């Protein structure tokens, strides 16, 4: 894949399975090298580095502090809402005072946005995702992805490893 917005900001190239992406006149610099991700928003807040399989991410002047250490993720939005911890191979994520409740239990993911739109369940190795009262309906069945944006613009089907994309303007 080679993608260029020549008069714009984005330059994106996929070479030899390695992603190189640059926003030349912008803030973002992102490079995938030797399977290790290095991403810097040089004049911004975000500093993200993937080193030796361990993720360390800091929003230095912001709220988010995220560290992957010894295979255990600890993430805190200190002055915010989100508290997320990976402990003993089980993910527990809570957006307190918010909408999202997410739990990984017994290898099955259950994710609910309460009082919201999204309902997502992983059951028996098959992903079923529904945005109720909304636009997007997405189903993974028998290893084939089917994605539909109803009442909207995008209709997309992955069938037999062949992607079919249709844009309908309603």
C-alpha positions in Angstrom: 0.0 0.0 0.0 1.2 3.4 -0.9 -1.0 6.4 0.0 -0.1 10.0 -0.5 -1.9 13.2 0.0 0.7 15.2 -1.8 -0.6 18.7 -1.3 -1.8 17.8 2.2 -0.2 16.7 5.4 -0.5 12.9 5.3 2.1 10.6 3.7 1.6 6.9 4.4 3.6 4.1 3.0 3.5 0.3 3.6 6.8 -1.2 2.6 7.9 -4.8 3.2 5.3 -5.3 5.8 6.6 -2.3 7.8 4.5 0.8 8.2 6.0 4.2 7.8 3.6 7.1 8.3 4.5 10.7 8.4 2.4 13.8 8.8 5.2 16.0 7.4 3.8 19.5 8.1 1.8 18.3 11.1 2.6 17.0 14.5 2.5 13.2 14.1 5.6 11.1 13.3 5.0 7.4 13.4 7.3 4.6 12.3 7.1 0.9 12.5 10.7 -0.5 12.4 11.7 -4.1 13.0 8.4 -4.8 14.6 8.8 -2.0 17.1 6.6 1.0 17.1 7.9 4.4 17.7 5.5 7.3 17.7 6.1 10.9 18.6 3.9 13.9 18.4 6.9 16.2 18.6 5.3 19.5 19.3 2.3 18.0 21.1 1.7 16.2 24.3 1.9 12.5 23.3 5.0 10.4 23.5 4.6 6.8 22.7 7.3 4.1 22.4 7.1 0.4 21.9 10.4 -1.1 23.1 11.3 -4.7 23.6 7.7 -5.7 23.6 6.8 -3.4 26.4 4.6 -0.4 25.9 5.3 2.8 27.6 3.0 5.7 26.8 2.8 9.1 28.4 0.7 12.1 27.8 3.2 14.3 29.6 1.1 17.5 30.1 -2.2 15.7 30.0 -4.1 13.2 32.0 -3.2 9.8 30.6 -0.4 7.6 32.0 -0.2 4.1 30.5 2.5 1.5 31.1 2.8 -2.1 29.9 5.2 -3.8 32.3 5.9 -7.6 32.6 2.9 -8.4 30.5 0.5 -6.5 32.8 -1.2 -3.4 31.7 -1.9 -0.6 34.1 -3.7 2.4 32.7 -5.0 5.4 34.6 -6.6 8.6 33.6 -5.6 10.3 36.8 -8.0 13.3 36.8 -10.5 11.7 34.5 -12.9 8.9 34.4 -11.2 5.8 33.1 -9.6 3.1 35.3 -8.2 0.1 33.5 -6.2 -2.8 34.9 -5.0 -6.1 33.4 -4.4 -8.5 36.2 -3.7 -12.2 36.0 -4.7 -12.3 32.4 -8.1 -10.9 33.0 -9.0 -7.4 31.8 -11.2 -5.3 33.9 -12.1 -1.9 32.6 -14.5 0.6 34.0 -15.4 4.1 33.0 -16.6 5.5 36.3 -19.3 8.1 36.2 -19.6 7.2 32.6 -21.2 4.8 30.2 -18.8 2.0 29.4 -18.5 -1.2 31.4 -16.2 -3.9 30.0 -15.1 -7.2 31.4 -13.1 -10.1 30.1 -14.2 -13.2 32.0 -13.3 -16.8 31.3 -11.9 -15.8 27.9 -15.1 -14.2 26.8 -15.4 -10.5 26.3 -18.5 -8.7 27.3 -18.7 -5.0 26.5 -21.6 -2.8 27.2 -22.1 0.9 26.8 -24.9 1.5 29.2 -27.4 4.2 28.5 -25.7 4.4 25.1 -25.7 2.8 21.7 -23.1 0.1 21.6 -23.6 -3.5 22.6 -20.8 -6.0 21.9 -20.4 -9.6 22.9 -17.8 -12.2 22.2 -19.4 -15.6 22.5 -18.1 -19.0 21.4 -15.3 -17.4 19.5 -17.6 -15.4 17.3 -17.8 -11.6 17.5 -21.2 -10.0 17.4 -21.3 -6.2 17.6 -24.3 -4.1 17.4 -24.8 -0.4 17.7 -28.4 -0.2 18.7 -30.5 2.9 17.9 -27.6 3.9 15.7 -26.0 3.4 12.3 -23.4 0.6 12.5 -24.2 -3.1 12.6 -21.2 -5.4 12.4 -21.1 -9.2 12.5 -18.3 -11.7 12.5 -19.8 -15.0 11.5 -17.9 -18.1 10.5 -14.7 -16.2 10.1 -16.2 -13.8 7.6 -16.7 -10.2 8.4 -19.9 -8.5 7.4 -20.2 -4.8 8.2 -23.1 -2.6 7.4 -23.8 1.0 8.2 -27.6 1.2 7.9 -29.4 4.5 7.2 -26.0 5.8 6.3 -23.5 5.8 3.6 -21.2 2.8 3.9 -21.9 -0.8 3.1 -19.0 -3.2 3.4 -18.8 -6.9 3.1 -15.8 -9.2 3.5 -16.8 -12.5 1.8 -14.4 -15.3 0.9 -11.4 -13.2 1.7 -12.5 -10.7 -0.9 -13.4 -7.2 0.1 -16.4 -5.5 -1.5 -17.0 -1.9 -0.7 -20.0 0.0 -1.8 -20.8 3.6 -0.9 -24.5 4.4 -1.2 -25.7 7.9 -0.7 -29.2 7.7 0.8 
